[in-house]
Structure formats: structure tokens, C-alpha cells
């Protein structure tokens, strides 16, 4: 009996030790009634995991709950009950209420399961293309629309990596910088096993003449590098949401500004998006780094980015501050 008890204790201690090693980083969502009454427990979000916001349990006599905001006055990022979000830091959500006058005159409406979003605080126009300042450490300014789009929710045009015009079909047979397949590259090739007749060069980032953002939007614009995508991901909270019926990811910055990246149009309504970086994958130069996302996940990856394939481009420009 003693031996059985001894091994049971050892097993429990071992399980606790193992579970402690696997502990993931978490963030807290605090809920504030903003003049209402009631209590809501802090919600725990696991880093890198999309979760739904808890439903409101606050009440405010004579007023109707209409959603959440990251500022008490409702002037920053808005969310709805049950919205699926991904966090990169702790946040406080403040309940938003209708005014008494609105409650008396407005008809009852059903809150949507996913919000319609808008950019915060005045996009700025440059050469007919708008951008917002997300307050990023590098000062990089992100456009509000994809290349070829006139609205944030439009998919725009698709481009092979290093090409500047959209086309009907994307494959190695018609890719600009090869001789028919992925081992006959004629530019942006650091490995002779992928180059035409052993061709190599030292180019690892798109030149201006091969950059769809620069050619189509003007010399101040370019395709973001892998590092610039990493900065956007690290500094902004991401949410899978809709804008005017189009699914995509909202990147919300701490300064209240945001950009919306629509998923690609694939004819079948599959919920995923693919955006080019300007950075070559040095390990296999037939590929370039890209940003992939769907409703549950997002990642910078090279293996989905064969250079001959078509993907979206979201332009950036350098800070206007000298």
C-alpha cells in the first residue's frame, strides 16, 4: 500500500512539473461598466490564439448596451459581444451605451456577430493613395488599400513576386524572371541550383522597377519588407472581422489608428489571405516571404510564396518626418 501511495505522489508531482513547463503566455481582458452596474470577471487570452470576447452582463438603467470600446468615450477601437480577436497585450474594454434620447426613439436592432470596421483618425492622401500612421517604431506608414483597390475591403490586383502587372494565369511558364520552371531563375537568385545555367546574383529585395507598389502607386510607395511585416504584427492587435461584408484582419494600433486587410477572392469563399513581402527567401530563392492569414491563424511564411503565384500587395512608405 505504501509503495502504491509513493508512486501516486511521484506521478502527481511529475504531472505538475510538466504542466508548468508548458505554460503559455497569457493576456488579460478587463471589463468596465462605464456608468453601468454589475460585475464581469477578467477574461484570459492565450498568446497567438483567437478567442471570442465574453458576452456583456452589465446593465445601465434606461440605456441599451451597444458594444465595447478600448476608451470610455468610445473614440477608439470598437468590438461587439462574442467578437473573435487575437491579443498581443492586456486591454480594458469599456461598455458603450445608447443615450436615453436614442433609446426612446431608435427601433430595436440586432447586434451583428462581427463588426463593420473603419479606419480611425483621418487617413492622409499621397499621390491618390491614402495611408495611416500606426505609430510604429520605424515610422513606416501603411496604405489603407491594396494595390489595384479603391476601398479597404476590395481585394485589388494580384501579382507574381517581382512582376508589376496582373494577369489571367500565374505559373512558371509565364513568370518574368525564369526560363519556364523554378530552377531556371534569371534574377533574384542566390543559389546556383535554382538559376538558369547556374545563374546567381546578390539581389535579395525587390528593386523599384520590379515592385508592384512602386510602379503602380508612385515612387514614394513600396512593398513592405519581411521586417516591416514583423513590426506590424508585433505592435498591433489583430482581429478577424468583416468590413462591408468582406472578411479579413483588422490591425489596431495603440494610437487608435487601424488598417483592414481583406482576404483574397478565390471564387469559393475560402477565408484566407496572402500578401507579398519584398524579401526573398534565401534558403530557396524560388520562394519569397509572404504574410498568410485565416480566421484562426496568421504567420509570415515562405513556403506558401512561390514567386510565380499571384498574391496581394499592401503598399507602405517611409515616415514623412525627417
C-alpha positions, -999 to +999 in steps of 0.1 A: +000+000+000+028+024+009+046+016-024+014+024-044+009+057-025+046+066-031+043+061-068+010+080-070+026+110-053+056+109-076+032+107-107+013+138-095+044+158-088+057+149-123+025+159-140+026+192-122+062+198-133+054+190-169+023+212-170+044+241-155+069+238-183+042+240-210+026+272-196+018+296-224+019+334-222-015+350-215-031+384-216-059+399-195-091+415-208-107+437-181-143+448-184-155+482-172-192+490-169-187+527-179-215+540-157-234+508-156-237+482-128-228+446-124-196+425-124-176+407-151-146+385-144-113+392-161-110+371-193-078+353-200-065+352-236-036+329-247-009+345-268-014+338-306-048+322-301-081+338-314-108+338-288-143+352-285-150+382-261-173+373-233-209+385-236-219+416-217-235+411-183-235+448-172-268+468-171-275+505-172-310+516-164-327+534-193-300+526-217-292+498-241-258+481-244-243+486-279-208+472-277-173+476-263-145+502-269-110+505-257-117+540-244-146+551-222-158+578-246-160+553-275-135+572-296-110+543-302-113+506-313-148+491-311-158+455-306-190+436-302-201+408-279-187+375-289-162+390-315-132+368-321-099+386-315-062+379-310-043+399-284-007+410-281-011+429-248-035+434-219-066+456-227-096+471-209-129+471-227-154+498-217-191+491-221-209+515-246-245+526-240-271+543-260-282+577-247-316+580-232-328+600-261-316+574-286-332+546-266-366+564-267-366+570-305-345+543-320-360+510-331-347+478-316-319+463-337-299+430-336-262+434-329-241+418-357-219+388-347-189+405-364-185+443-366-182+466-396-149+484-391-135+517-402-101+533-400-096+556-371-084+592-372-081+606-407-061+588-434-037+610-454-036+611-492-004+608-512-005+606-550-041+595-548-034+567-522-043+570-486-022+559-456-024+559-418+002+564-391+000+534-368+027+549-345+052+522-354+087+525-340+102+526-375+078+553-386+066+531-415+032+543-429+008+517-442-017+523-471-054+518-464-059+498-496-043+471-517-026+479-550-054+480-576-082+487-550-100+519-542-116+508-509-100+490-479-123+459-483-115+455-520-091+427-530-073+447-556-050+431-581-028+400-577+009+400-587+036+374-591+066+383-570+088+408-590+061+415-615+041+447-618+011+438-638-018+414-630-025+386-654-051+358-660-029+329-651+001+326-628+026+299-634+063+293-642+056+292-679+047+329-679+068+342-650+090+371-659+123+360-643+127+324-653+130+302-684+100+281-678+104+265-643+116+271-608+152+260-614+158+284-643+156+318-624+172+348-642+170+373-614+169+374-576+187+341-572+214+334-546+217+297-552+230+284-585+209+252-583+179+274-589+195+296-615+194+293-653+227+277-663+239+282-628+229+319-627+233+338-594+231+374-583+232+393-550+197+407-551+175+398-521+149+426-520+127+438-549+142+466-569+119+496-576+113+486-612+101+452-601+079+464-572+042+464-579+036+491-553+062+515-566+053+510-603+015+513-597+013+538-569+044+561-573+080+563-562+072+570-526+054+536-522+069+501-520+061+466-510+068+461-472+098+440-462+096+410-440+109+431-411+082+457-417+055+430-416+070+416-384+068+451-368+031+454-378+023+421-363+042+428-331+028+463-325-009+459-334-038+439-320-053+417-347-090+408-351-107+385-377-138+406-387-157+420-417-159+452-435-189+458-457-194+420-459-158+411-467-138+390-442-103+399-433-080+410-404-081+443-387-047+456-373-054+481-345-026+502-332-023+516-296-027+551-310-062+544-322-055+540-359-060+508-378-059+491-412-080+464-427-066+436-448-092+417-468-089+380-475-083+371-512-110+364-536-108+327-547-142+320-562-151+297-533-153+320-504-124+303-485-114+326-456-077+332-461-054+360-473-019+361-488+002+392-491+037+396-505+067+410-487+096+424-508+120+399-492+134+368-510+137+335-491+174+329-492+172+292-484+151+286-516+151+316-539+122+303-559+101+315-529+096+349-513+083+357-478+046+364-475+020+371-448-007+344-446-038+346-425-072+329-420-099+331-393-078+313-367-042+318-376-016+342-391+020+339-399+049+351-420+059+321-441+080+315-473+068+280-483+034+293-495+051+320-515+062+305-548+073+335-568+052+327-598+019+327-578-004+357-576-008+375-542-020+409-529+003+438-522-003+463-494+019+494-500+040+512-474+060+543-474+087+558-451+078+583-424+073+619-436+092+631-405+128+639-411 
